[in-house]
Each structure stands twice: as C-alpha cells, then as structure tokens.
Amino acid sequence: MKFTPIAIISILSTLASGFTLLDLSRRGGVIRPSFGKVVWSDLRPTSPSDIVGVSCNTGAPTAVAILCFIIPACIGTCTISFSDAIVASGSRGMQLFTTGRCPNAWDDWSTRPYRDQHKGTFLVTGTGAGPATVVEDFGLTFPCPTTPTKLGYEVVQVGEKDFVAWDITKGGFIITCG
C-alpha cells in the first residue's frame, strides 16, 4: 500500500489530535493551601478552618497546623514562604515539615499524616508584619511538578512558649510557582 503525502499528513493529524498536551505555561502563580486544620495533643476535636496556627506553652497541650496544597502543573521552580501572621507571640518560630500525605478533615493528633522531611524554620517578626525570616532552609525551593500534585505539610512551633496564627486565605504559607 502506497501513501501520498496528503494521506500521511491526514493520518498524523488524526493521531496527534488524540494526544493531550500538558499546559506547562503557568508561571508566577501563588498557591495557597486548599485545606488547613489545627490538631491538638490532647485530642480535642477541631474542624478544618481558614485560621490555623501553632501553639505551645509549658505544661499545656500543643497545637500544630496541618496543610494541603494542590499544585497545578507548572514549570520552573516552586518556593515556599510565609507572610502576614495575624497573631505572633513568644519565640514566634515555626518549623515546616512535609507529610506522608495530604491531611484531611477527620485527622487528629493520633491520625495525622507522619512528618517526613524538615523543609525549613521561620521566624515571624510580628503580627501582620510581612514576610517571615527564613532561619533554616532545607529545601524550600524545589522543581515545580509537571503534573497536578497534592503536597501535605505540618507546621510545628520551635520554642516552649510560642503562638503563631494565620489566615490561609490571606497570608501564612504559600507556594510560588515559576
């Protein structure tokens, strides 16, 4: 069987139309957590909330924040940063860890995803005072995923007297793509 150039182009066009190409054009986007929740060491019940934070006071229960980010396909490097706490007192320090999965609404202290890798330590300068200072960076910048990806994080306090809270819709931890 002999094909003409027009027939070959037609066949290739038909085949190519069946392929889906990734849109890797997203650059410069700010990605906020799709989910946030505070979990307490005394297992008190909590619900997902836009206001999350970390808390520790000697002799009192400890609170950590669990976050889930849904990262669209993008190109370049992604960077995690923190800005604009609504409350900050005590040592004002926080450590960010990856988790084994994205947290969900029914997670509590004993069922939250396991902490995986320490990504960084932040020092919040004050309430609503802009960006936090990065004290330690163990991978806050990483290659952006080329397919949609869910990333889970846990935020814990640094000091024994520490309280930092933020609104995930306006501030706190973000991932910048590109």
DRENDO-1510 file (C-alpha; in Angstrom, 1 decimal, always signed):
<recs>
REC; n; res; u; v; w
REC; 1; MET; +0.0; +0.0; +0.0 .
REC; 2; LYS; +1.4; +3.4; -1.0 .
REC; 3; PHE; +0.5; +6.6; +0.8 .
REC; 4; THR; +0.6; +10.1; -0.7 .
REC; 5; PRO; +2.0; +13.0; +1.3 .
REC; 6; ILE; -1.5; +14.3; +1.9 .
REC; 7; ALA; -2.7; +11.0; +3.2 .
REC; 8; ILE; +0.3; +10.8; +5.6 .
REC; 9; ILE; -0.4; +14.3; +6.9 .
REC; 10; SER; -4.1; +13.4; +7.4 .
REC; 11; ILE; -3.2; +10.3; +9.3 .
REC; 12; LEU; -0.7; +12.1; +11.5 .
REC; 13; SER; -3.1; +14.9; +12.2 .
REC; 14; THR; -5.8; +12.4; +13.3 .
REC; 15; LEU; -3.3; +10.7; +15.6 .
REC; 16; ALA; -2.0; +13.9; +17.1 .
REC; 17; SER; -5.5; +15.2; +17.9 .
REC; 18; GLY; -5.9; +12.3; +20.3 .
REC; 19; PHE; -3.0; +13.3; +22.4 .
REC; 20; THR; -3.4; +15.7; +25.4 .
REC; 21; LEU; -0.6; +18.1; +25.9 .
REC; 22; LEU; +0.3; +19.3; +29.4 .
REC; 23; ASP; -0.2; +23.0; +29.9 .
REC; 24; LEU; +3.2; +23.9; +31.5 .
REC; 25; SER; +2.8; +27.6; +30.9 .
REC; 26; ARG; +1.8; +28.5; +34.4 .
REC; 27; ARG; +4.4; +30.8; +35.9 .
REC; 28; GLY; +4.4; +33.3; +38.8 .
REC; 29; GLY; +1.3; +31.8; +40.4 .
REC; 30; VAL; +0.7; +32.0; +44.1 .
REC; 31; ILE; -0.8; +28.8; +45.5 .
REC; 32; ARG; -2.5; +28.8; +48.9 .
REC; 33; PRO; -3.4; +25.8; +50.9 .
REC; 34; SER; -6.7; +24.1; +49.8 .
REC; 35; PHE; -7.0; +22.8; +53.4 .
REC; 36; GLY; -5.9; +23.8; +56.8 .
REC; 37; LYS; -6.6; +22.4; +60.3 .
REC; 38; VAL; -5.2; +22.7; +63.8 .
REC; 39; VAL; -4.7; +19.5; +65.7 .
REC; 40; TRP; -4.1; +19.3; +69.5 .
REC; 41; SER; -2.0; +16.9; +71.5 .
REC; 42; ASP; -4.9; +16.4; +73.9 .
REC; 43; LEU; -7.1; +15.1; +71.0 .
REC; 44; ARG; -9.7; +17.9; +71.4 .
REC; 45; PRO; -12.0; +17.9; +68.3 .
REC; 46; THR; -11.3; +20.5; +65.6 .
REC; 47; SER; -12.7; +21.2; +62.2 .
REC; 48; PRO; -10.9; +22.5; +59.0 .
REC; 49; SER; -10.6; +26.3; +59.2 .
REC; 50; ASP; -9.1; +29.2; +57.3 .
REC; 51; ILE; -7.5; +30.3; +60.6 .
REC; 52; VAL; -4.7; +27.9; +61.7 .
REC; 53; GLY; -1.6; +28.1; +63.8 .
REC; 54; VAL; +0.8; +26.6; +66.2 .
REC; 55; SER; +0.8; +26.8; +70.0 .
REC; 56; CYS; +2.9; +25.6; +72.8 .
REC; 57; ASN; +3.1; +26.7; +76.4 .
REC; 58; THR; +4.9; +24.7; +79.1 .
REC; 59; GLY; +2.5; +22.3; +80.7 .
REC; 60; ALA; -0.3; +23.0; +78.3 .
REC; 61; PRO; -1.4; +20.9; +75.2 .
REC; 62; THR; +0.5; +21.6; +72.0 .
REC; 63; ALA; -1.2; +22.6; +68.7 .
REC; 64; VAL; +0.2; +22.0; +65.2 .
REC; 65; ALA; -1.1; +23.1; +61.8 .
REC; 66; ILE; -1.7; +20.6; +59.0 .
REC; 67; LEU; -1.9; +21.9; +55.4 .
REC; 68; CYS; -2.7; +20.5; +52.0 .
REC; 69; PHE; -1.6; +22.3; +48.8 .
REC; 70; ILE; -2.9; +21.3; +45.4 .
REC; 71; ILE; -0.2; +22.3; +42.9 .
REC; 72; PRO; -1.2; +22.6; +39.3 .
REC; 73; ALA; +1.2; +21.6; +36.5 .
REC; 74; CYS; +3.8; +24.4; +36.2 .
REC; 75; ILE; +7.3; +24.9; +35.1 .
REC; 76; GLY; +10.4; +26.4; +36.8 .
REC; 77; THR; +11.0; +26.3; +40.5 .
REC; 78; CYS; +8.5; +26.5; +43.3 .
REC; 79; THR; +9.3; +28.3; +46.6 .
REC; 80; ILE; +7.6; +28.0; +49.9 .
REC; 81; SER; +7.4; +31.2; +52.0 .
REC; 82; PHE; +5.4; +32.7; +54.9 .
REC; 83; SER; +4.0; +36.1; +55.4 .
REC; 84; ASP; +1.5; +38.1; +57.5 .
REC; 85; ALA; +0.7; +36.3; +60.7 .
REC; 86; ILE; -2.5; +37.5; +62.4 .
REC; 87; VAL; -1.0; +36.7; +65.8 .
REC; 88; ALA; +2.6; +36.1; +66.9 .
REC; 89; SER; +3.9; +35.9; +70.4 .
REC; 90; GLY; +6.6; +34.0; +72.4 .
REC; 91; SER; +9.5; +32.7; +70.3 .
REC; 92; ARG; +7.5; +33.3; +67.1 .
REC; 93; GLY; +9.4; +30.4; +65.5 .
REC; 94; MET; +7.9; +27.7; +63.3 .
REC; 95; GLN; +9.3; +24.6; +61.5 .
REC; 96; LEU; +7.8; +23.3; +58.3 .
REC; 97; PHE; +7.8; +19.5; +57.5 .
REC; 98; THR; +6.5; +17.6; +54.6 .
REC; 99; THR; +4.0; +14.8; +55.4 .
REC; 100; GLY; +3.3; +11.4; +54.1 .
REC; 101; ARG; +0.1; +12.5; +52.5 .
REC; 102; CYS; -2.3; +15.5; +52.4 .
REC; 103; PRO; -4.2; +15.8; +55.7 .
REC; 104; ASN; -8.0; +15.6; +55.7 .
REC; 105; ALA; -10.9; +16.7; +57.8 .
REC; 106; TRP; -11.0; +13.7; +60.1 .
REC; 107; ASP; -7.3; +13.8; +61.1 .
REC; 108; ASP; -6.5; +14.4; +64.7 .
REC; 109; TRP; -3.2; +14.3; +66.7 .
REC; 110; SER; -3.0; +10.5; +66.5 .
REC; 111; THR; -4.2; +10.0; +62.9 .
REC; 112; ARG; -2.5; +13.0; +61.2 .
REC; 113; PRO; +0.0; +12.1; +58.4 .
REC; 114; TYR; +3.5; +11.3; +59.6 .
REC; 115; ARG; +6.2; +14.0; +59.4 .
REC; 116; ASP; +8.6; +13.3; +56.6 .
REC; 117; GLN; +11.2; +15.9; +55.8 .
REC; 118; HIS; +12.2; +19.1; +57.6 .
REC; 119; LYS; +12.0; +21.8; +54.9 .
REC; 120; GLY; +12.7; +24.9; +56.9 .
REC; 121; THR; +12.5; +27.1; +60.0 .
REC; 122; PHE; +10.8; +30.5; +60.0 .
REC; 123; LEU; +10.9; +33.4; +62.5 .
REC; 124; VAL; +7.8; +35.6; +62.3 .
REC; 125; THR; +8.7; +39.2; +63.0 .
REC; 126; GLY; +5.3; +40.3; +64.4 .
REC; 127; THR; +1.6; +40.4; +63.8 .
REC; 128; GLY; +0.8; +41.4; +60.2 .
REC; 129; ALA; +4.4; +42.5; +59.7 .
REC; 130; GLY; +5.1; +40.9; +56.3 .
REC; 131; PRO; +7.4; +38.1; +55.4 .
REC; 132; ALA; +8.9; +35.8; +58.0 .
REC; 133; THR; +12.7; +35.4; +58.2 .
REC; 134; VAL; +13.9; +32.1; +56.9 .
REC; 135; VAL; +16.3; +30.8; +59.7 .
REC; 136; GLU; +17.0; +27.4; +58.1 .
REC; 137; ASP; +16.3; +26.2; +54.5 .
REC; 138; PHE; +16.4; +22.5; +53.8 .
REC; 139; GLY; +14.5; +22.6; +50.5 .
REC; 140; LEU; +12.1; +25.5; +50.5 .
REC; 141; THR; +12.8; +25.8; +46.7 .
REC; 142; PHE; +12.2; +22.8; +44.5 .
REC; 143; PRO; +11.4; +21.9; +40.9 .
REC; 144; CYS; +7.7; +22.5; +40.2 .
REC; 145; PRO; +5.7; +19.4; +39.4 .
REC; 146; THR; +4.8; +18.9; +35.8 .
REC; 147; THR; +1.5; +17.2; +36.7 .
REC; 148; PRO; -1.1; +18.3; +39.2 .
REC; 149; THR; +0.2; +17.2; +42.6 .
REC; 150; LYS; -1.0; +17.3; +46.2 .
REC; 151; LEU; +1.6; +18.2; +48.9 .
REC; 152; GLY; +1.0; +17.9; +52.6 .
REC; 153; TYR; +2.8; +19.8; +55.3 .
REC; 154; GLU; +2.8; +20.1; +59.1 .
REC; 155; VAL; +3.8; +23.2; +60.9 .
REC; 156; VAL; +5.2; +23.0; +64.5 .
REC; 157; GLN; +6.4; +25.5; +67.0 .
REC; 158; VAL; +10.1; +26.0; +67.8 .
REC; 159; GLY; +10.1; +27.3; +71.4 .
REC; 160; GLU; +8.4; +26.2; +74.6 .
REC; 161; LYS; +6.4; +29.4; +74.7 .
REC; 162; ASP; +5.2; +30.0; +71.2 .
REC; 163; PHE; +2.0; +31.1; +69.4 .
REC; 164; VAL; +1.6; +32.0; +65.8 .
REC; 165; ALA; -1.7; +32.0; +63.9 .
REC; 166; TRP; -2.5; +33.0; +60.3 .
REC; 167; ASP; -5.4; +33.1; +57.8 .
REC; 168; ILE; -4.7; +30.7; +54.9 .
REC; 169; THR; -6.8; +32.7; +52.5 .
REC; 170; LYS; -4.8; +35.9; +53.0 .
REC; 171; GLY; -1.3; +35.1; +54.4 .
REC; 172; GLY; +0.6; +32.3; +56.0 .
REC; 173; PHE; +2.4; +29.6; +54.0 .
REC; 174; ILE; +2.2; +29.9; +50.2 .
REC; 175; ILE; +3.9; +28.2; +47.3 .
REC; 176; THR; +5.0; +30.4; +44.4 .
REC; 177; CYS; +5.2; +28.7; +41.1 .
REC; 178; GLY; +7.8; +29.8; +38.5 .
</recs>
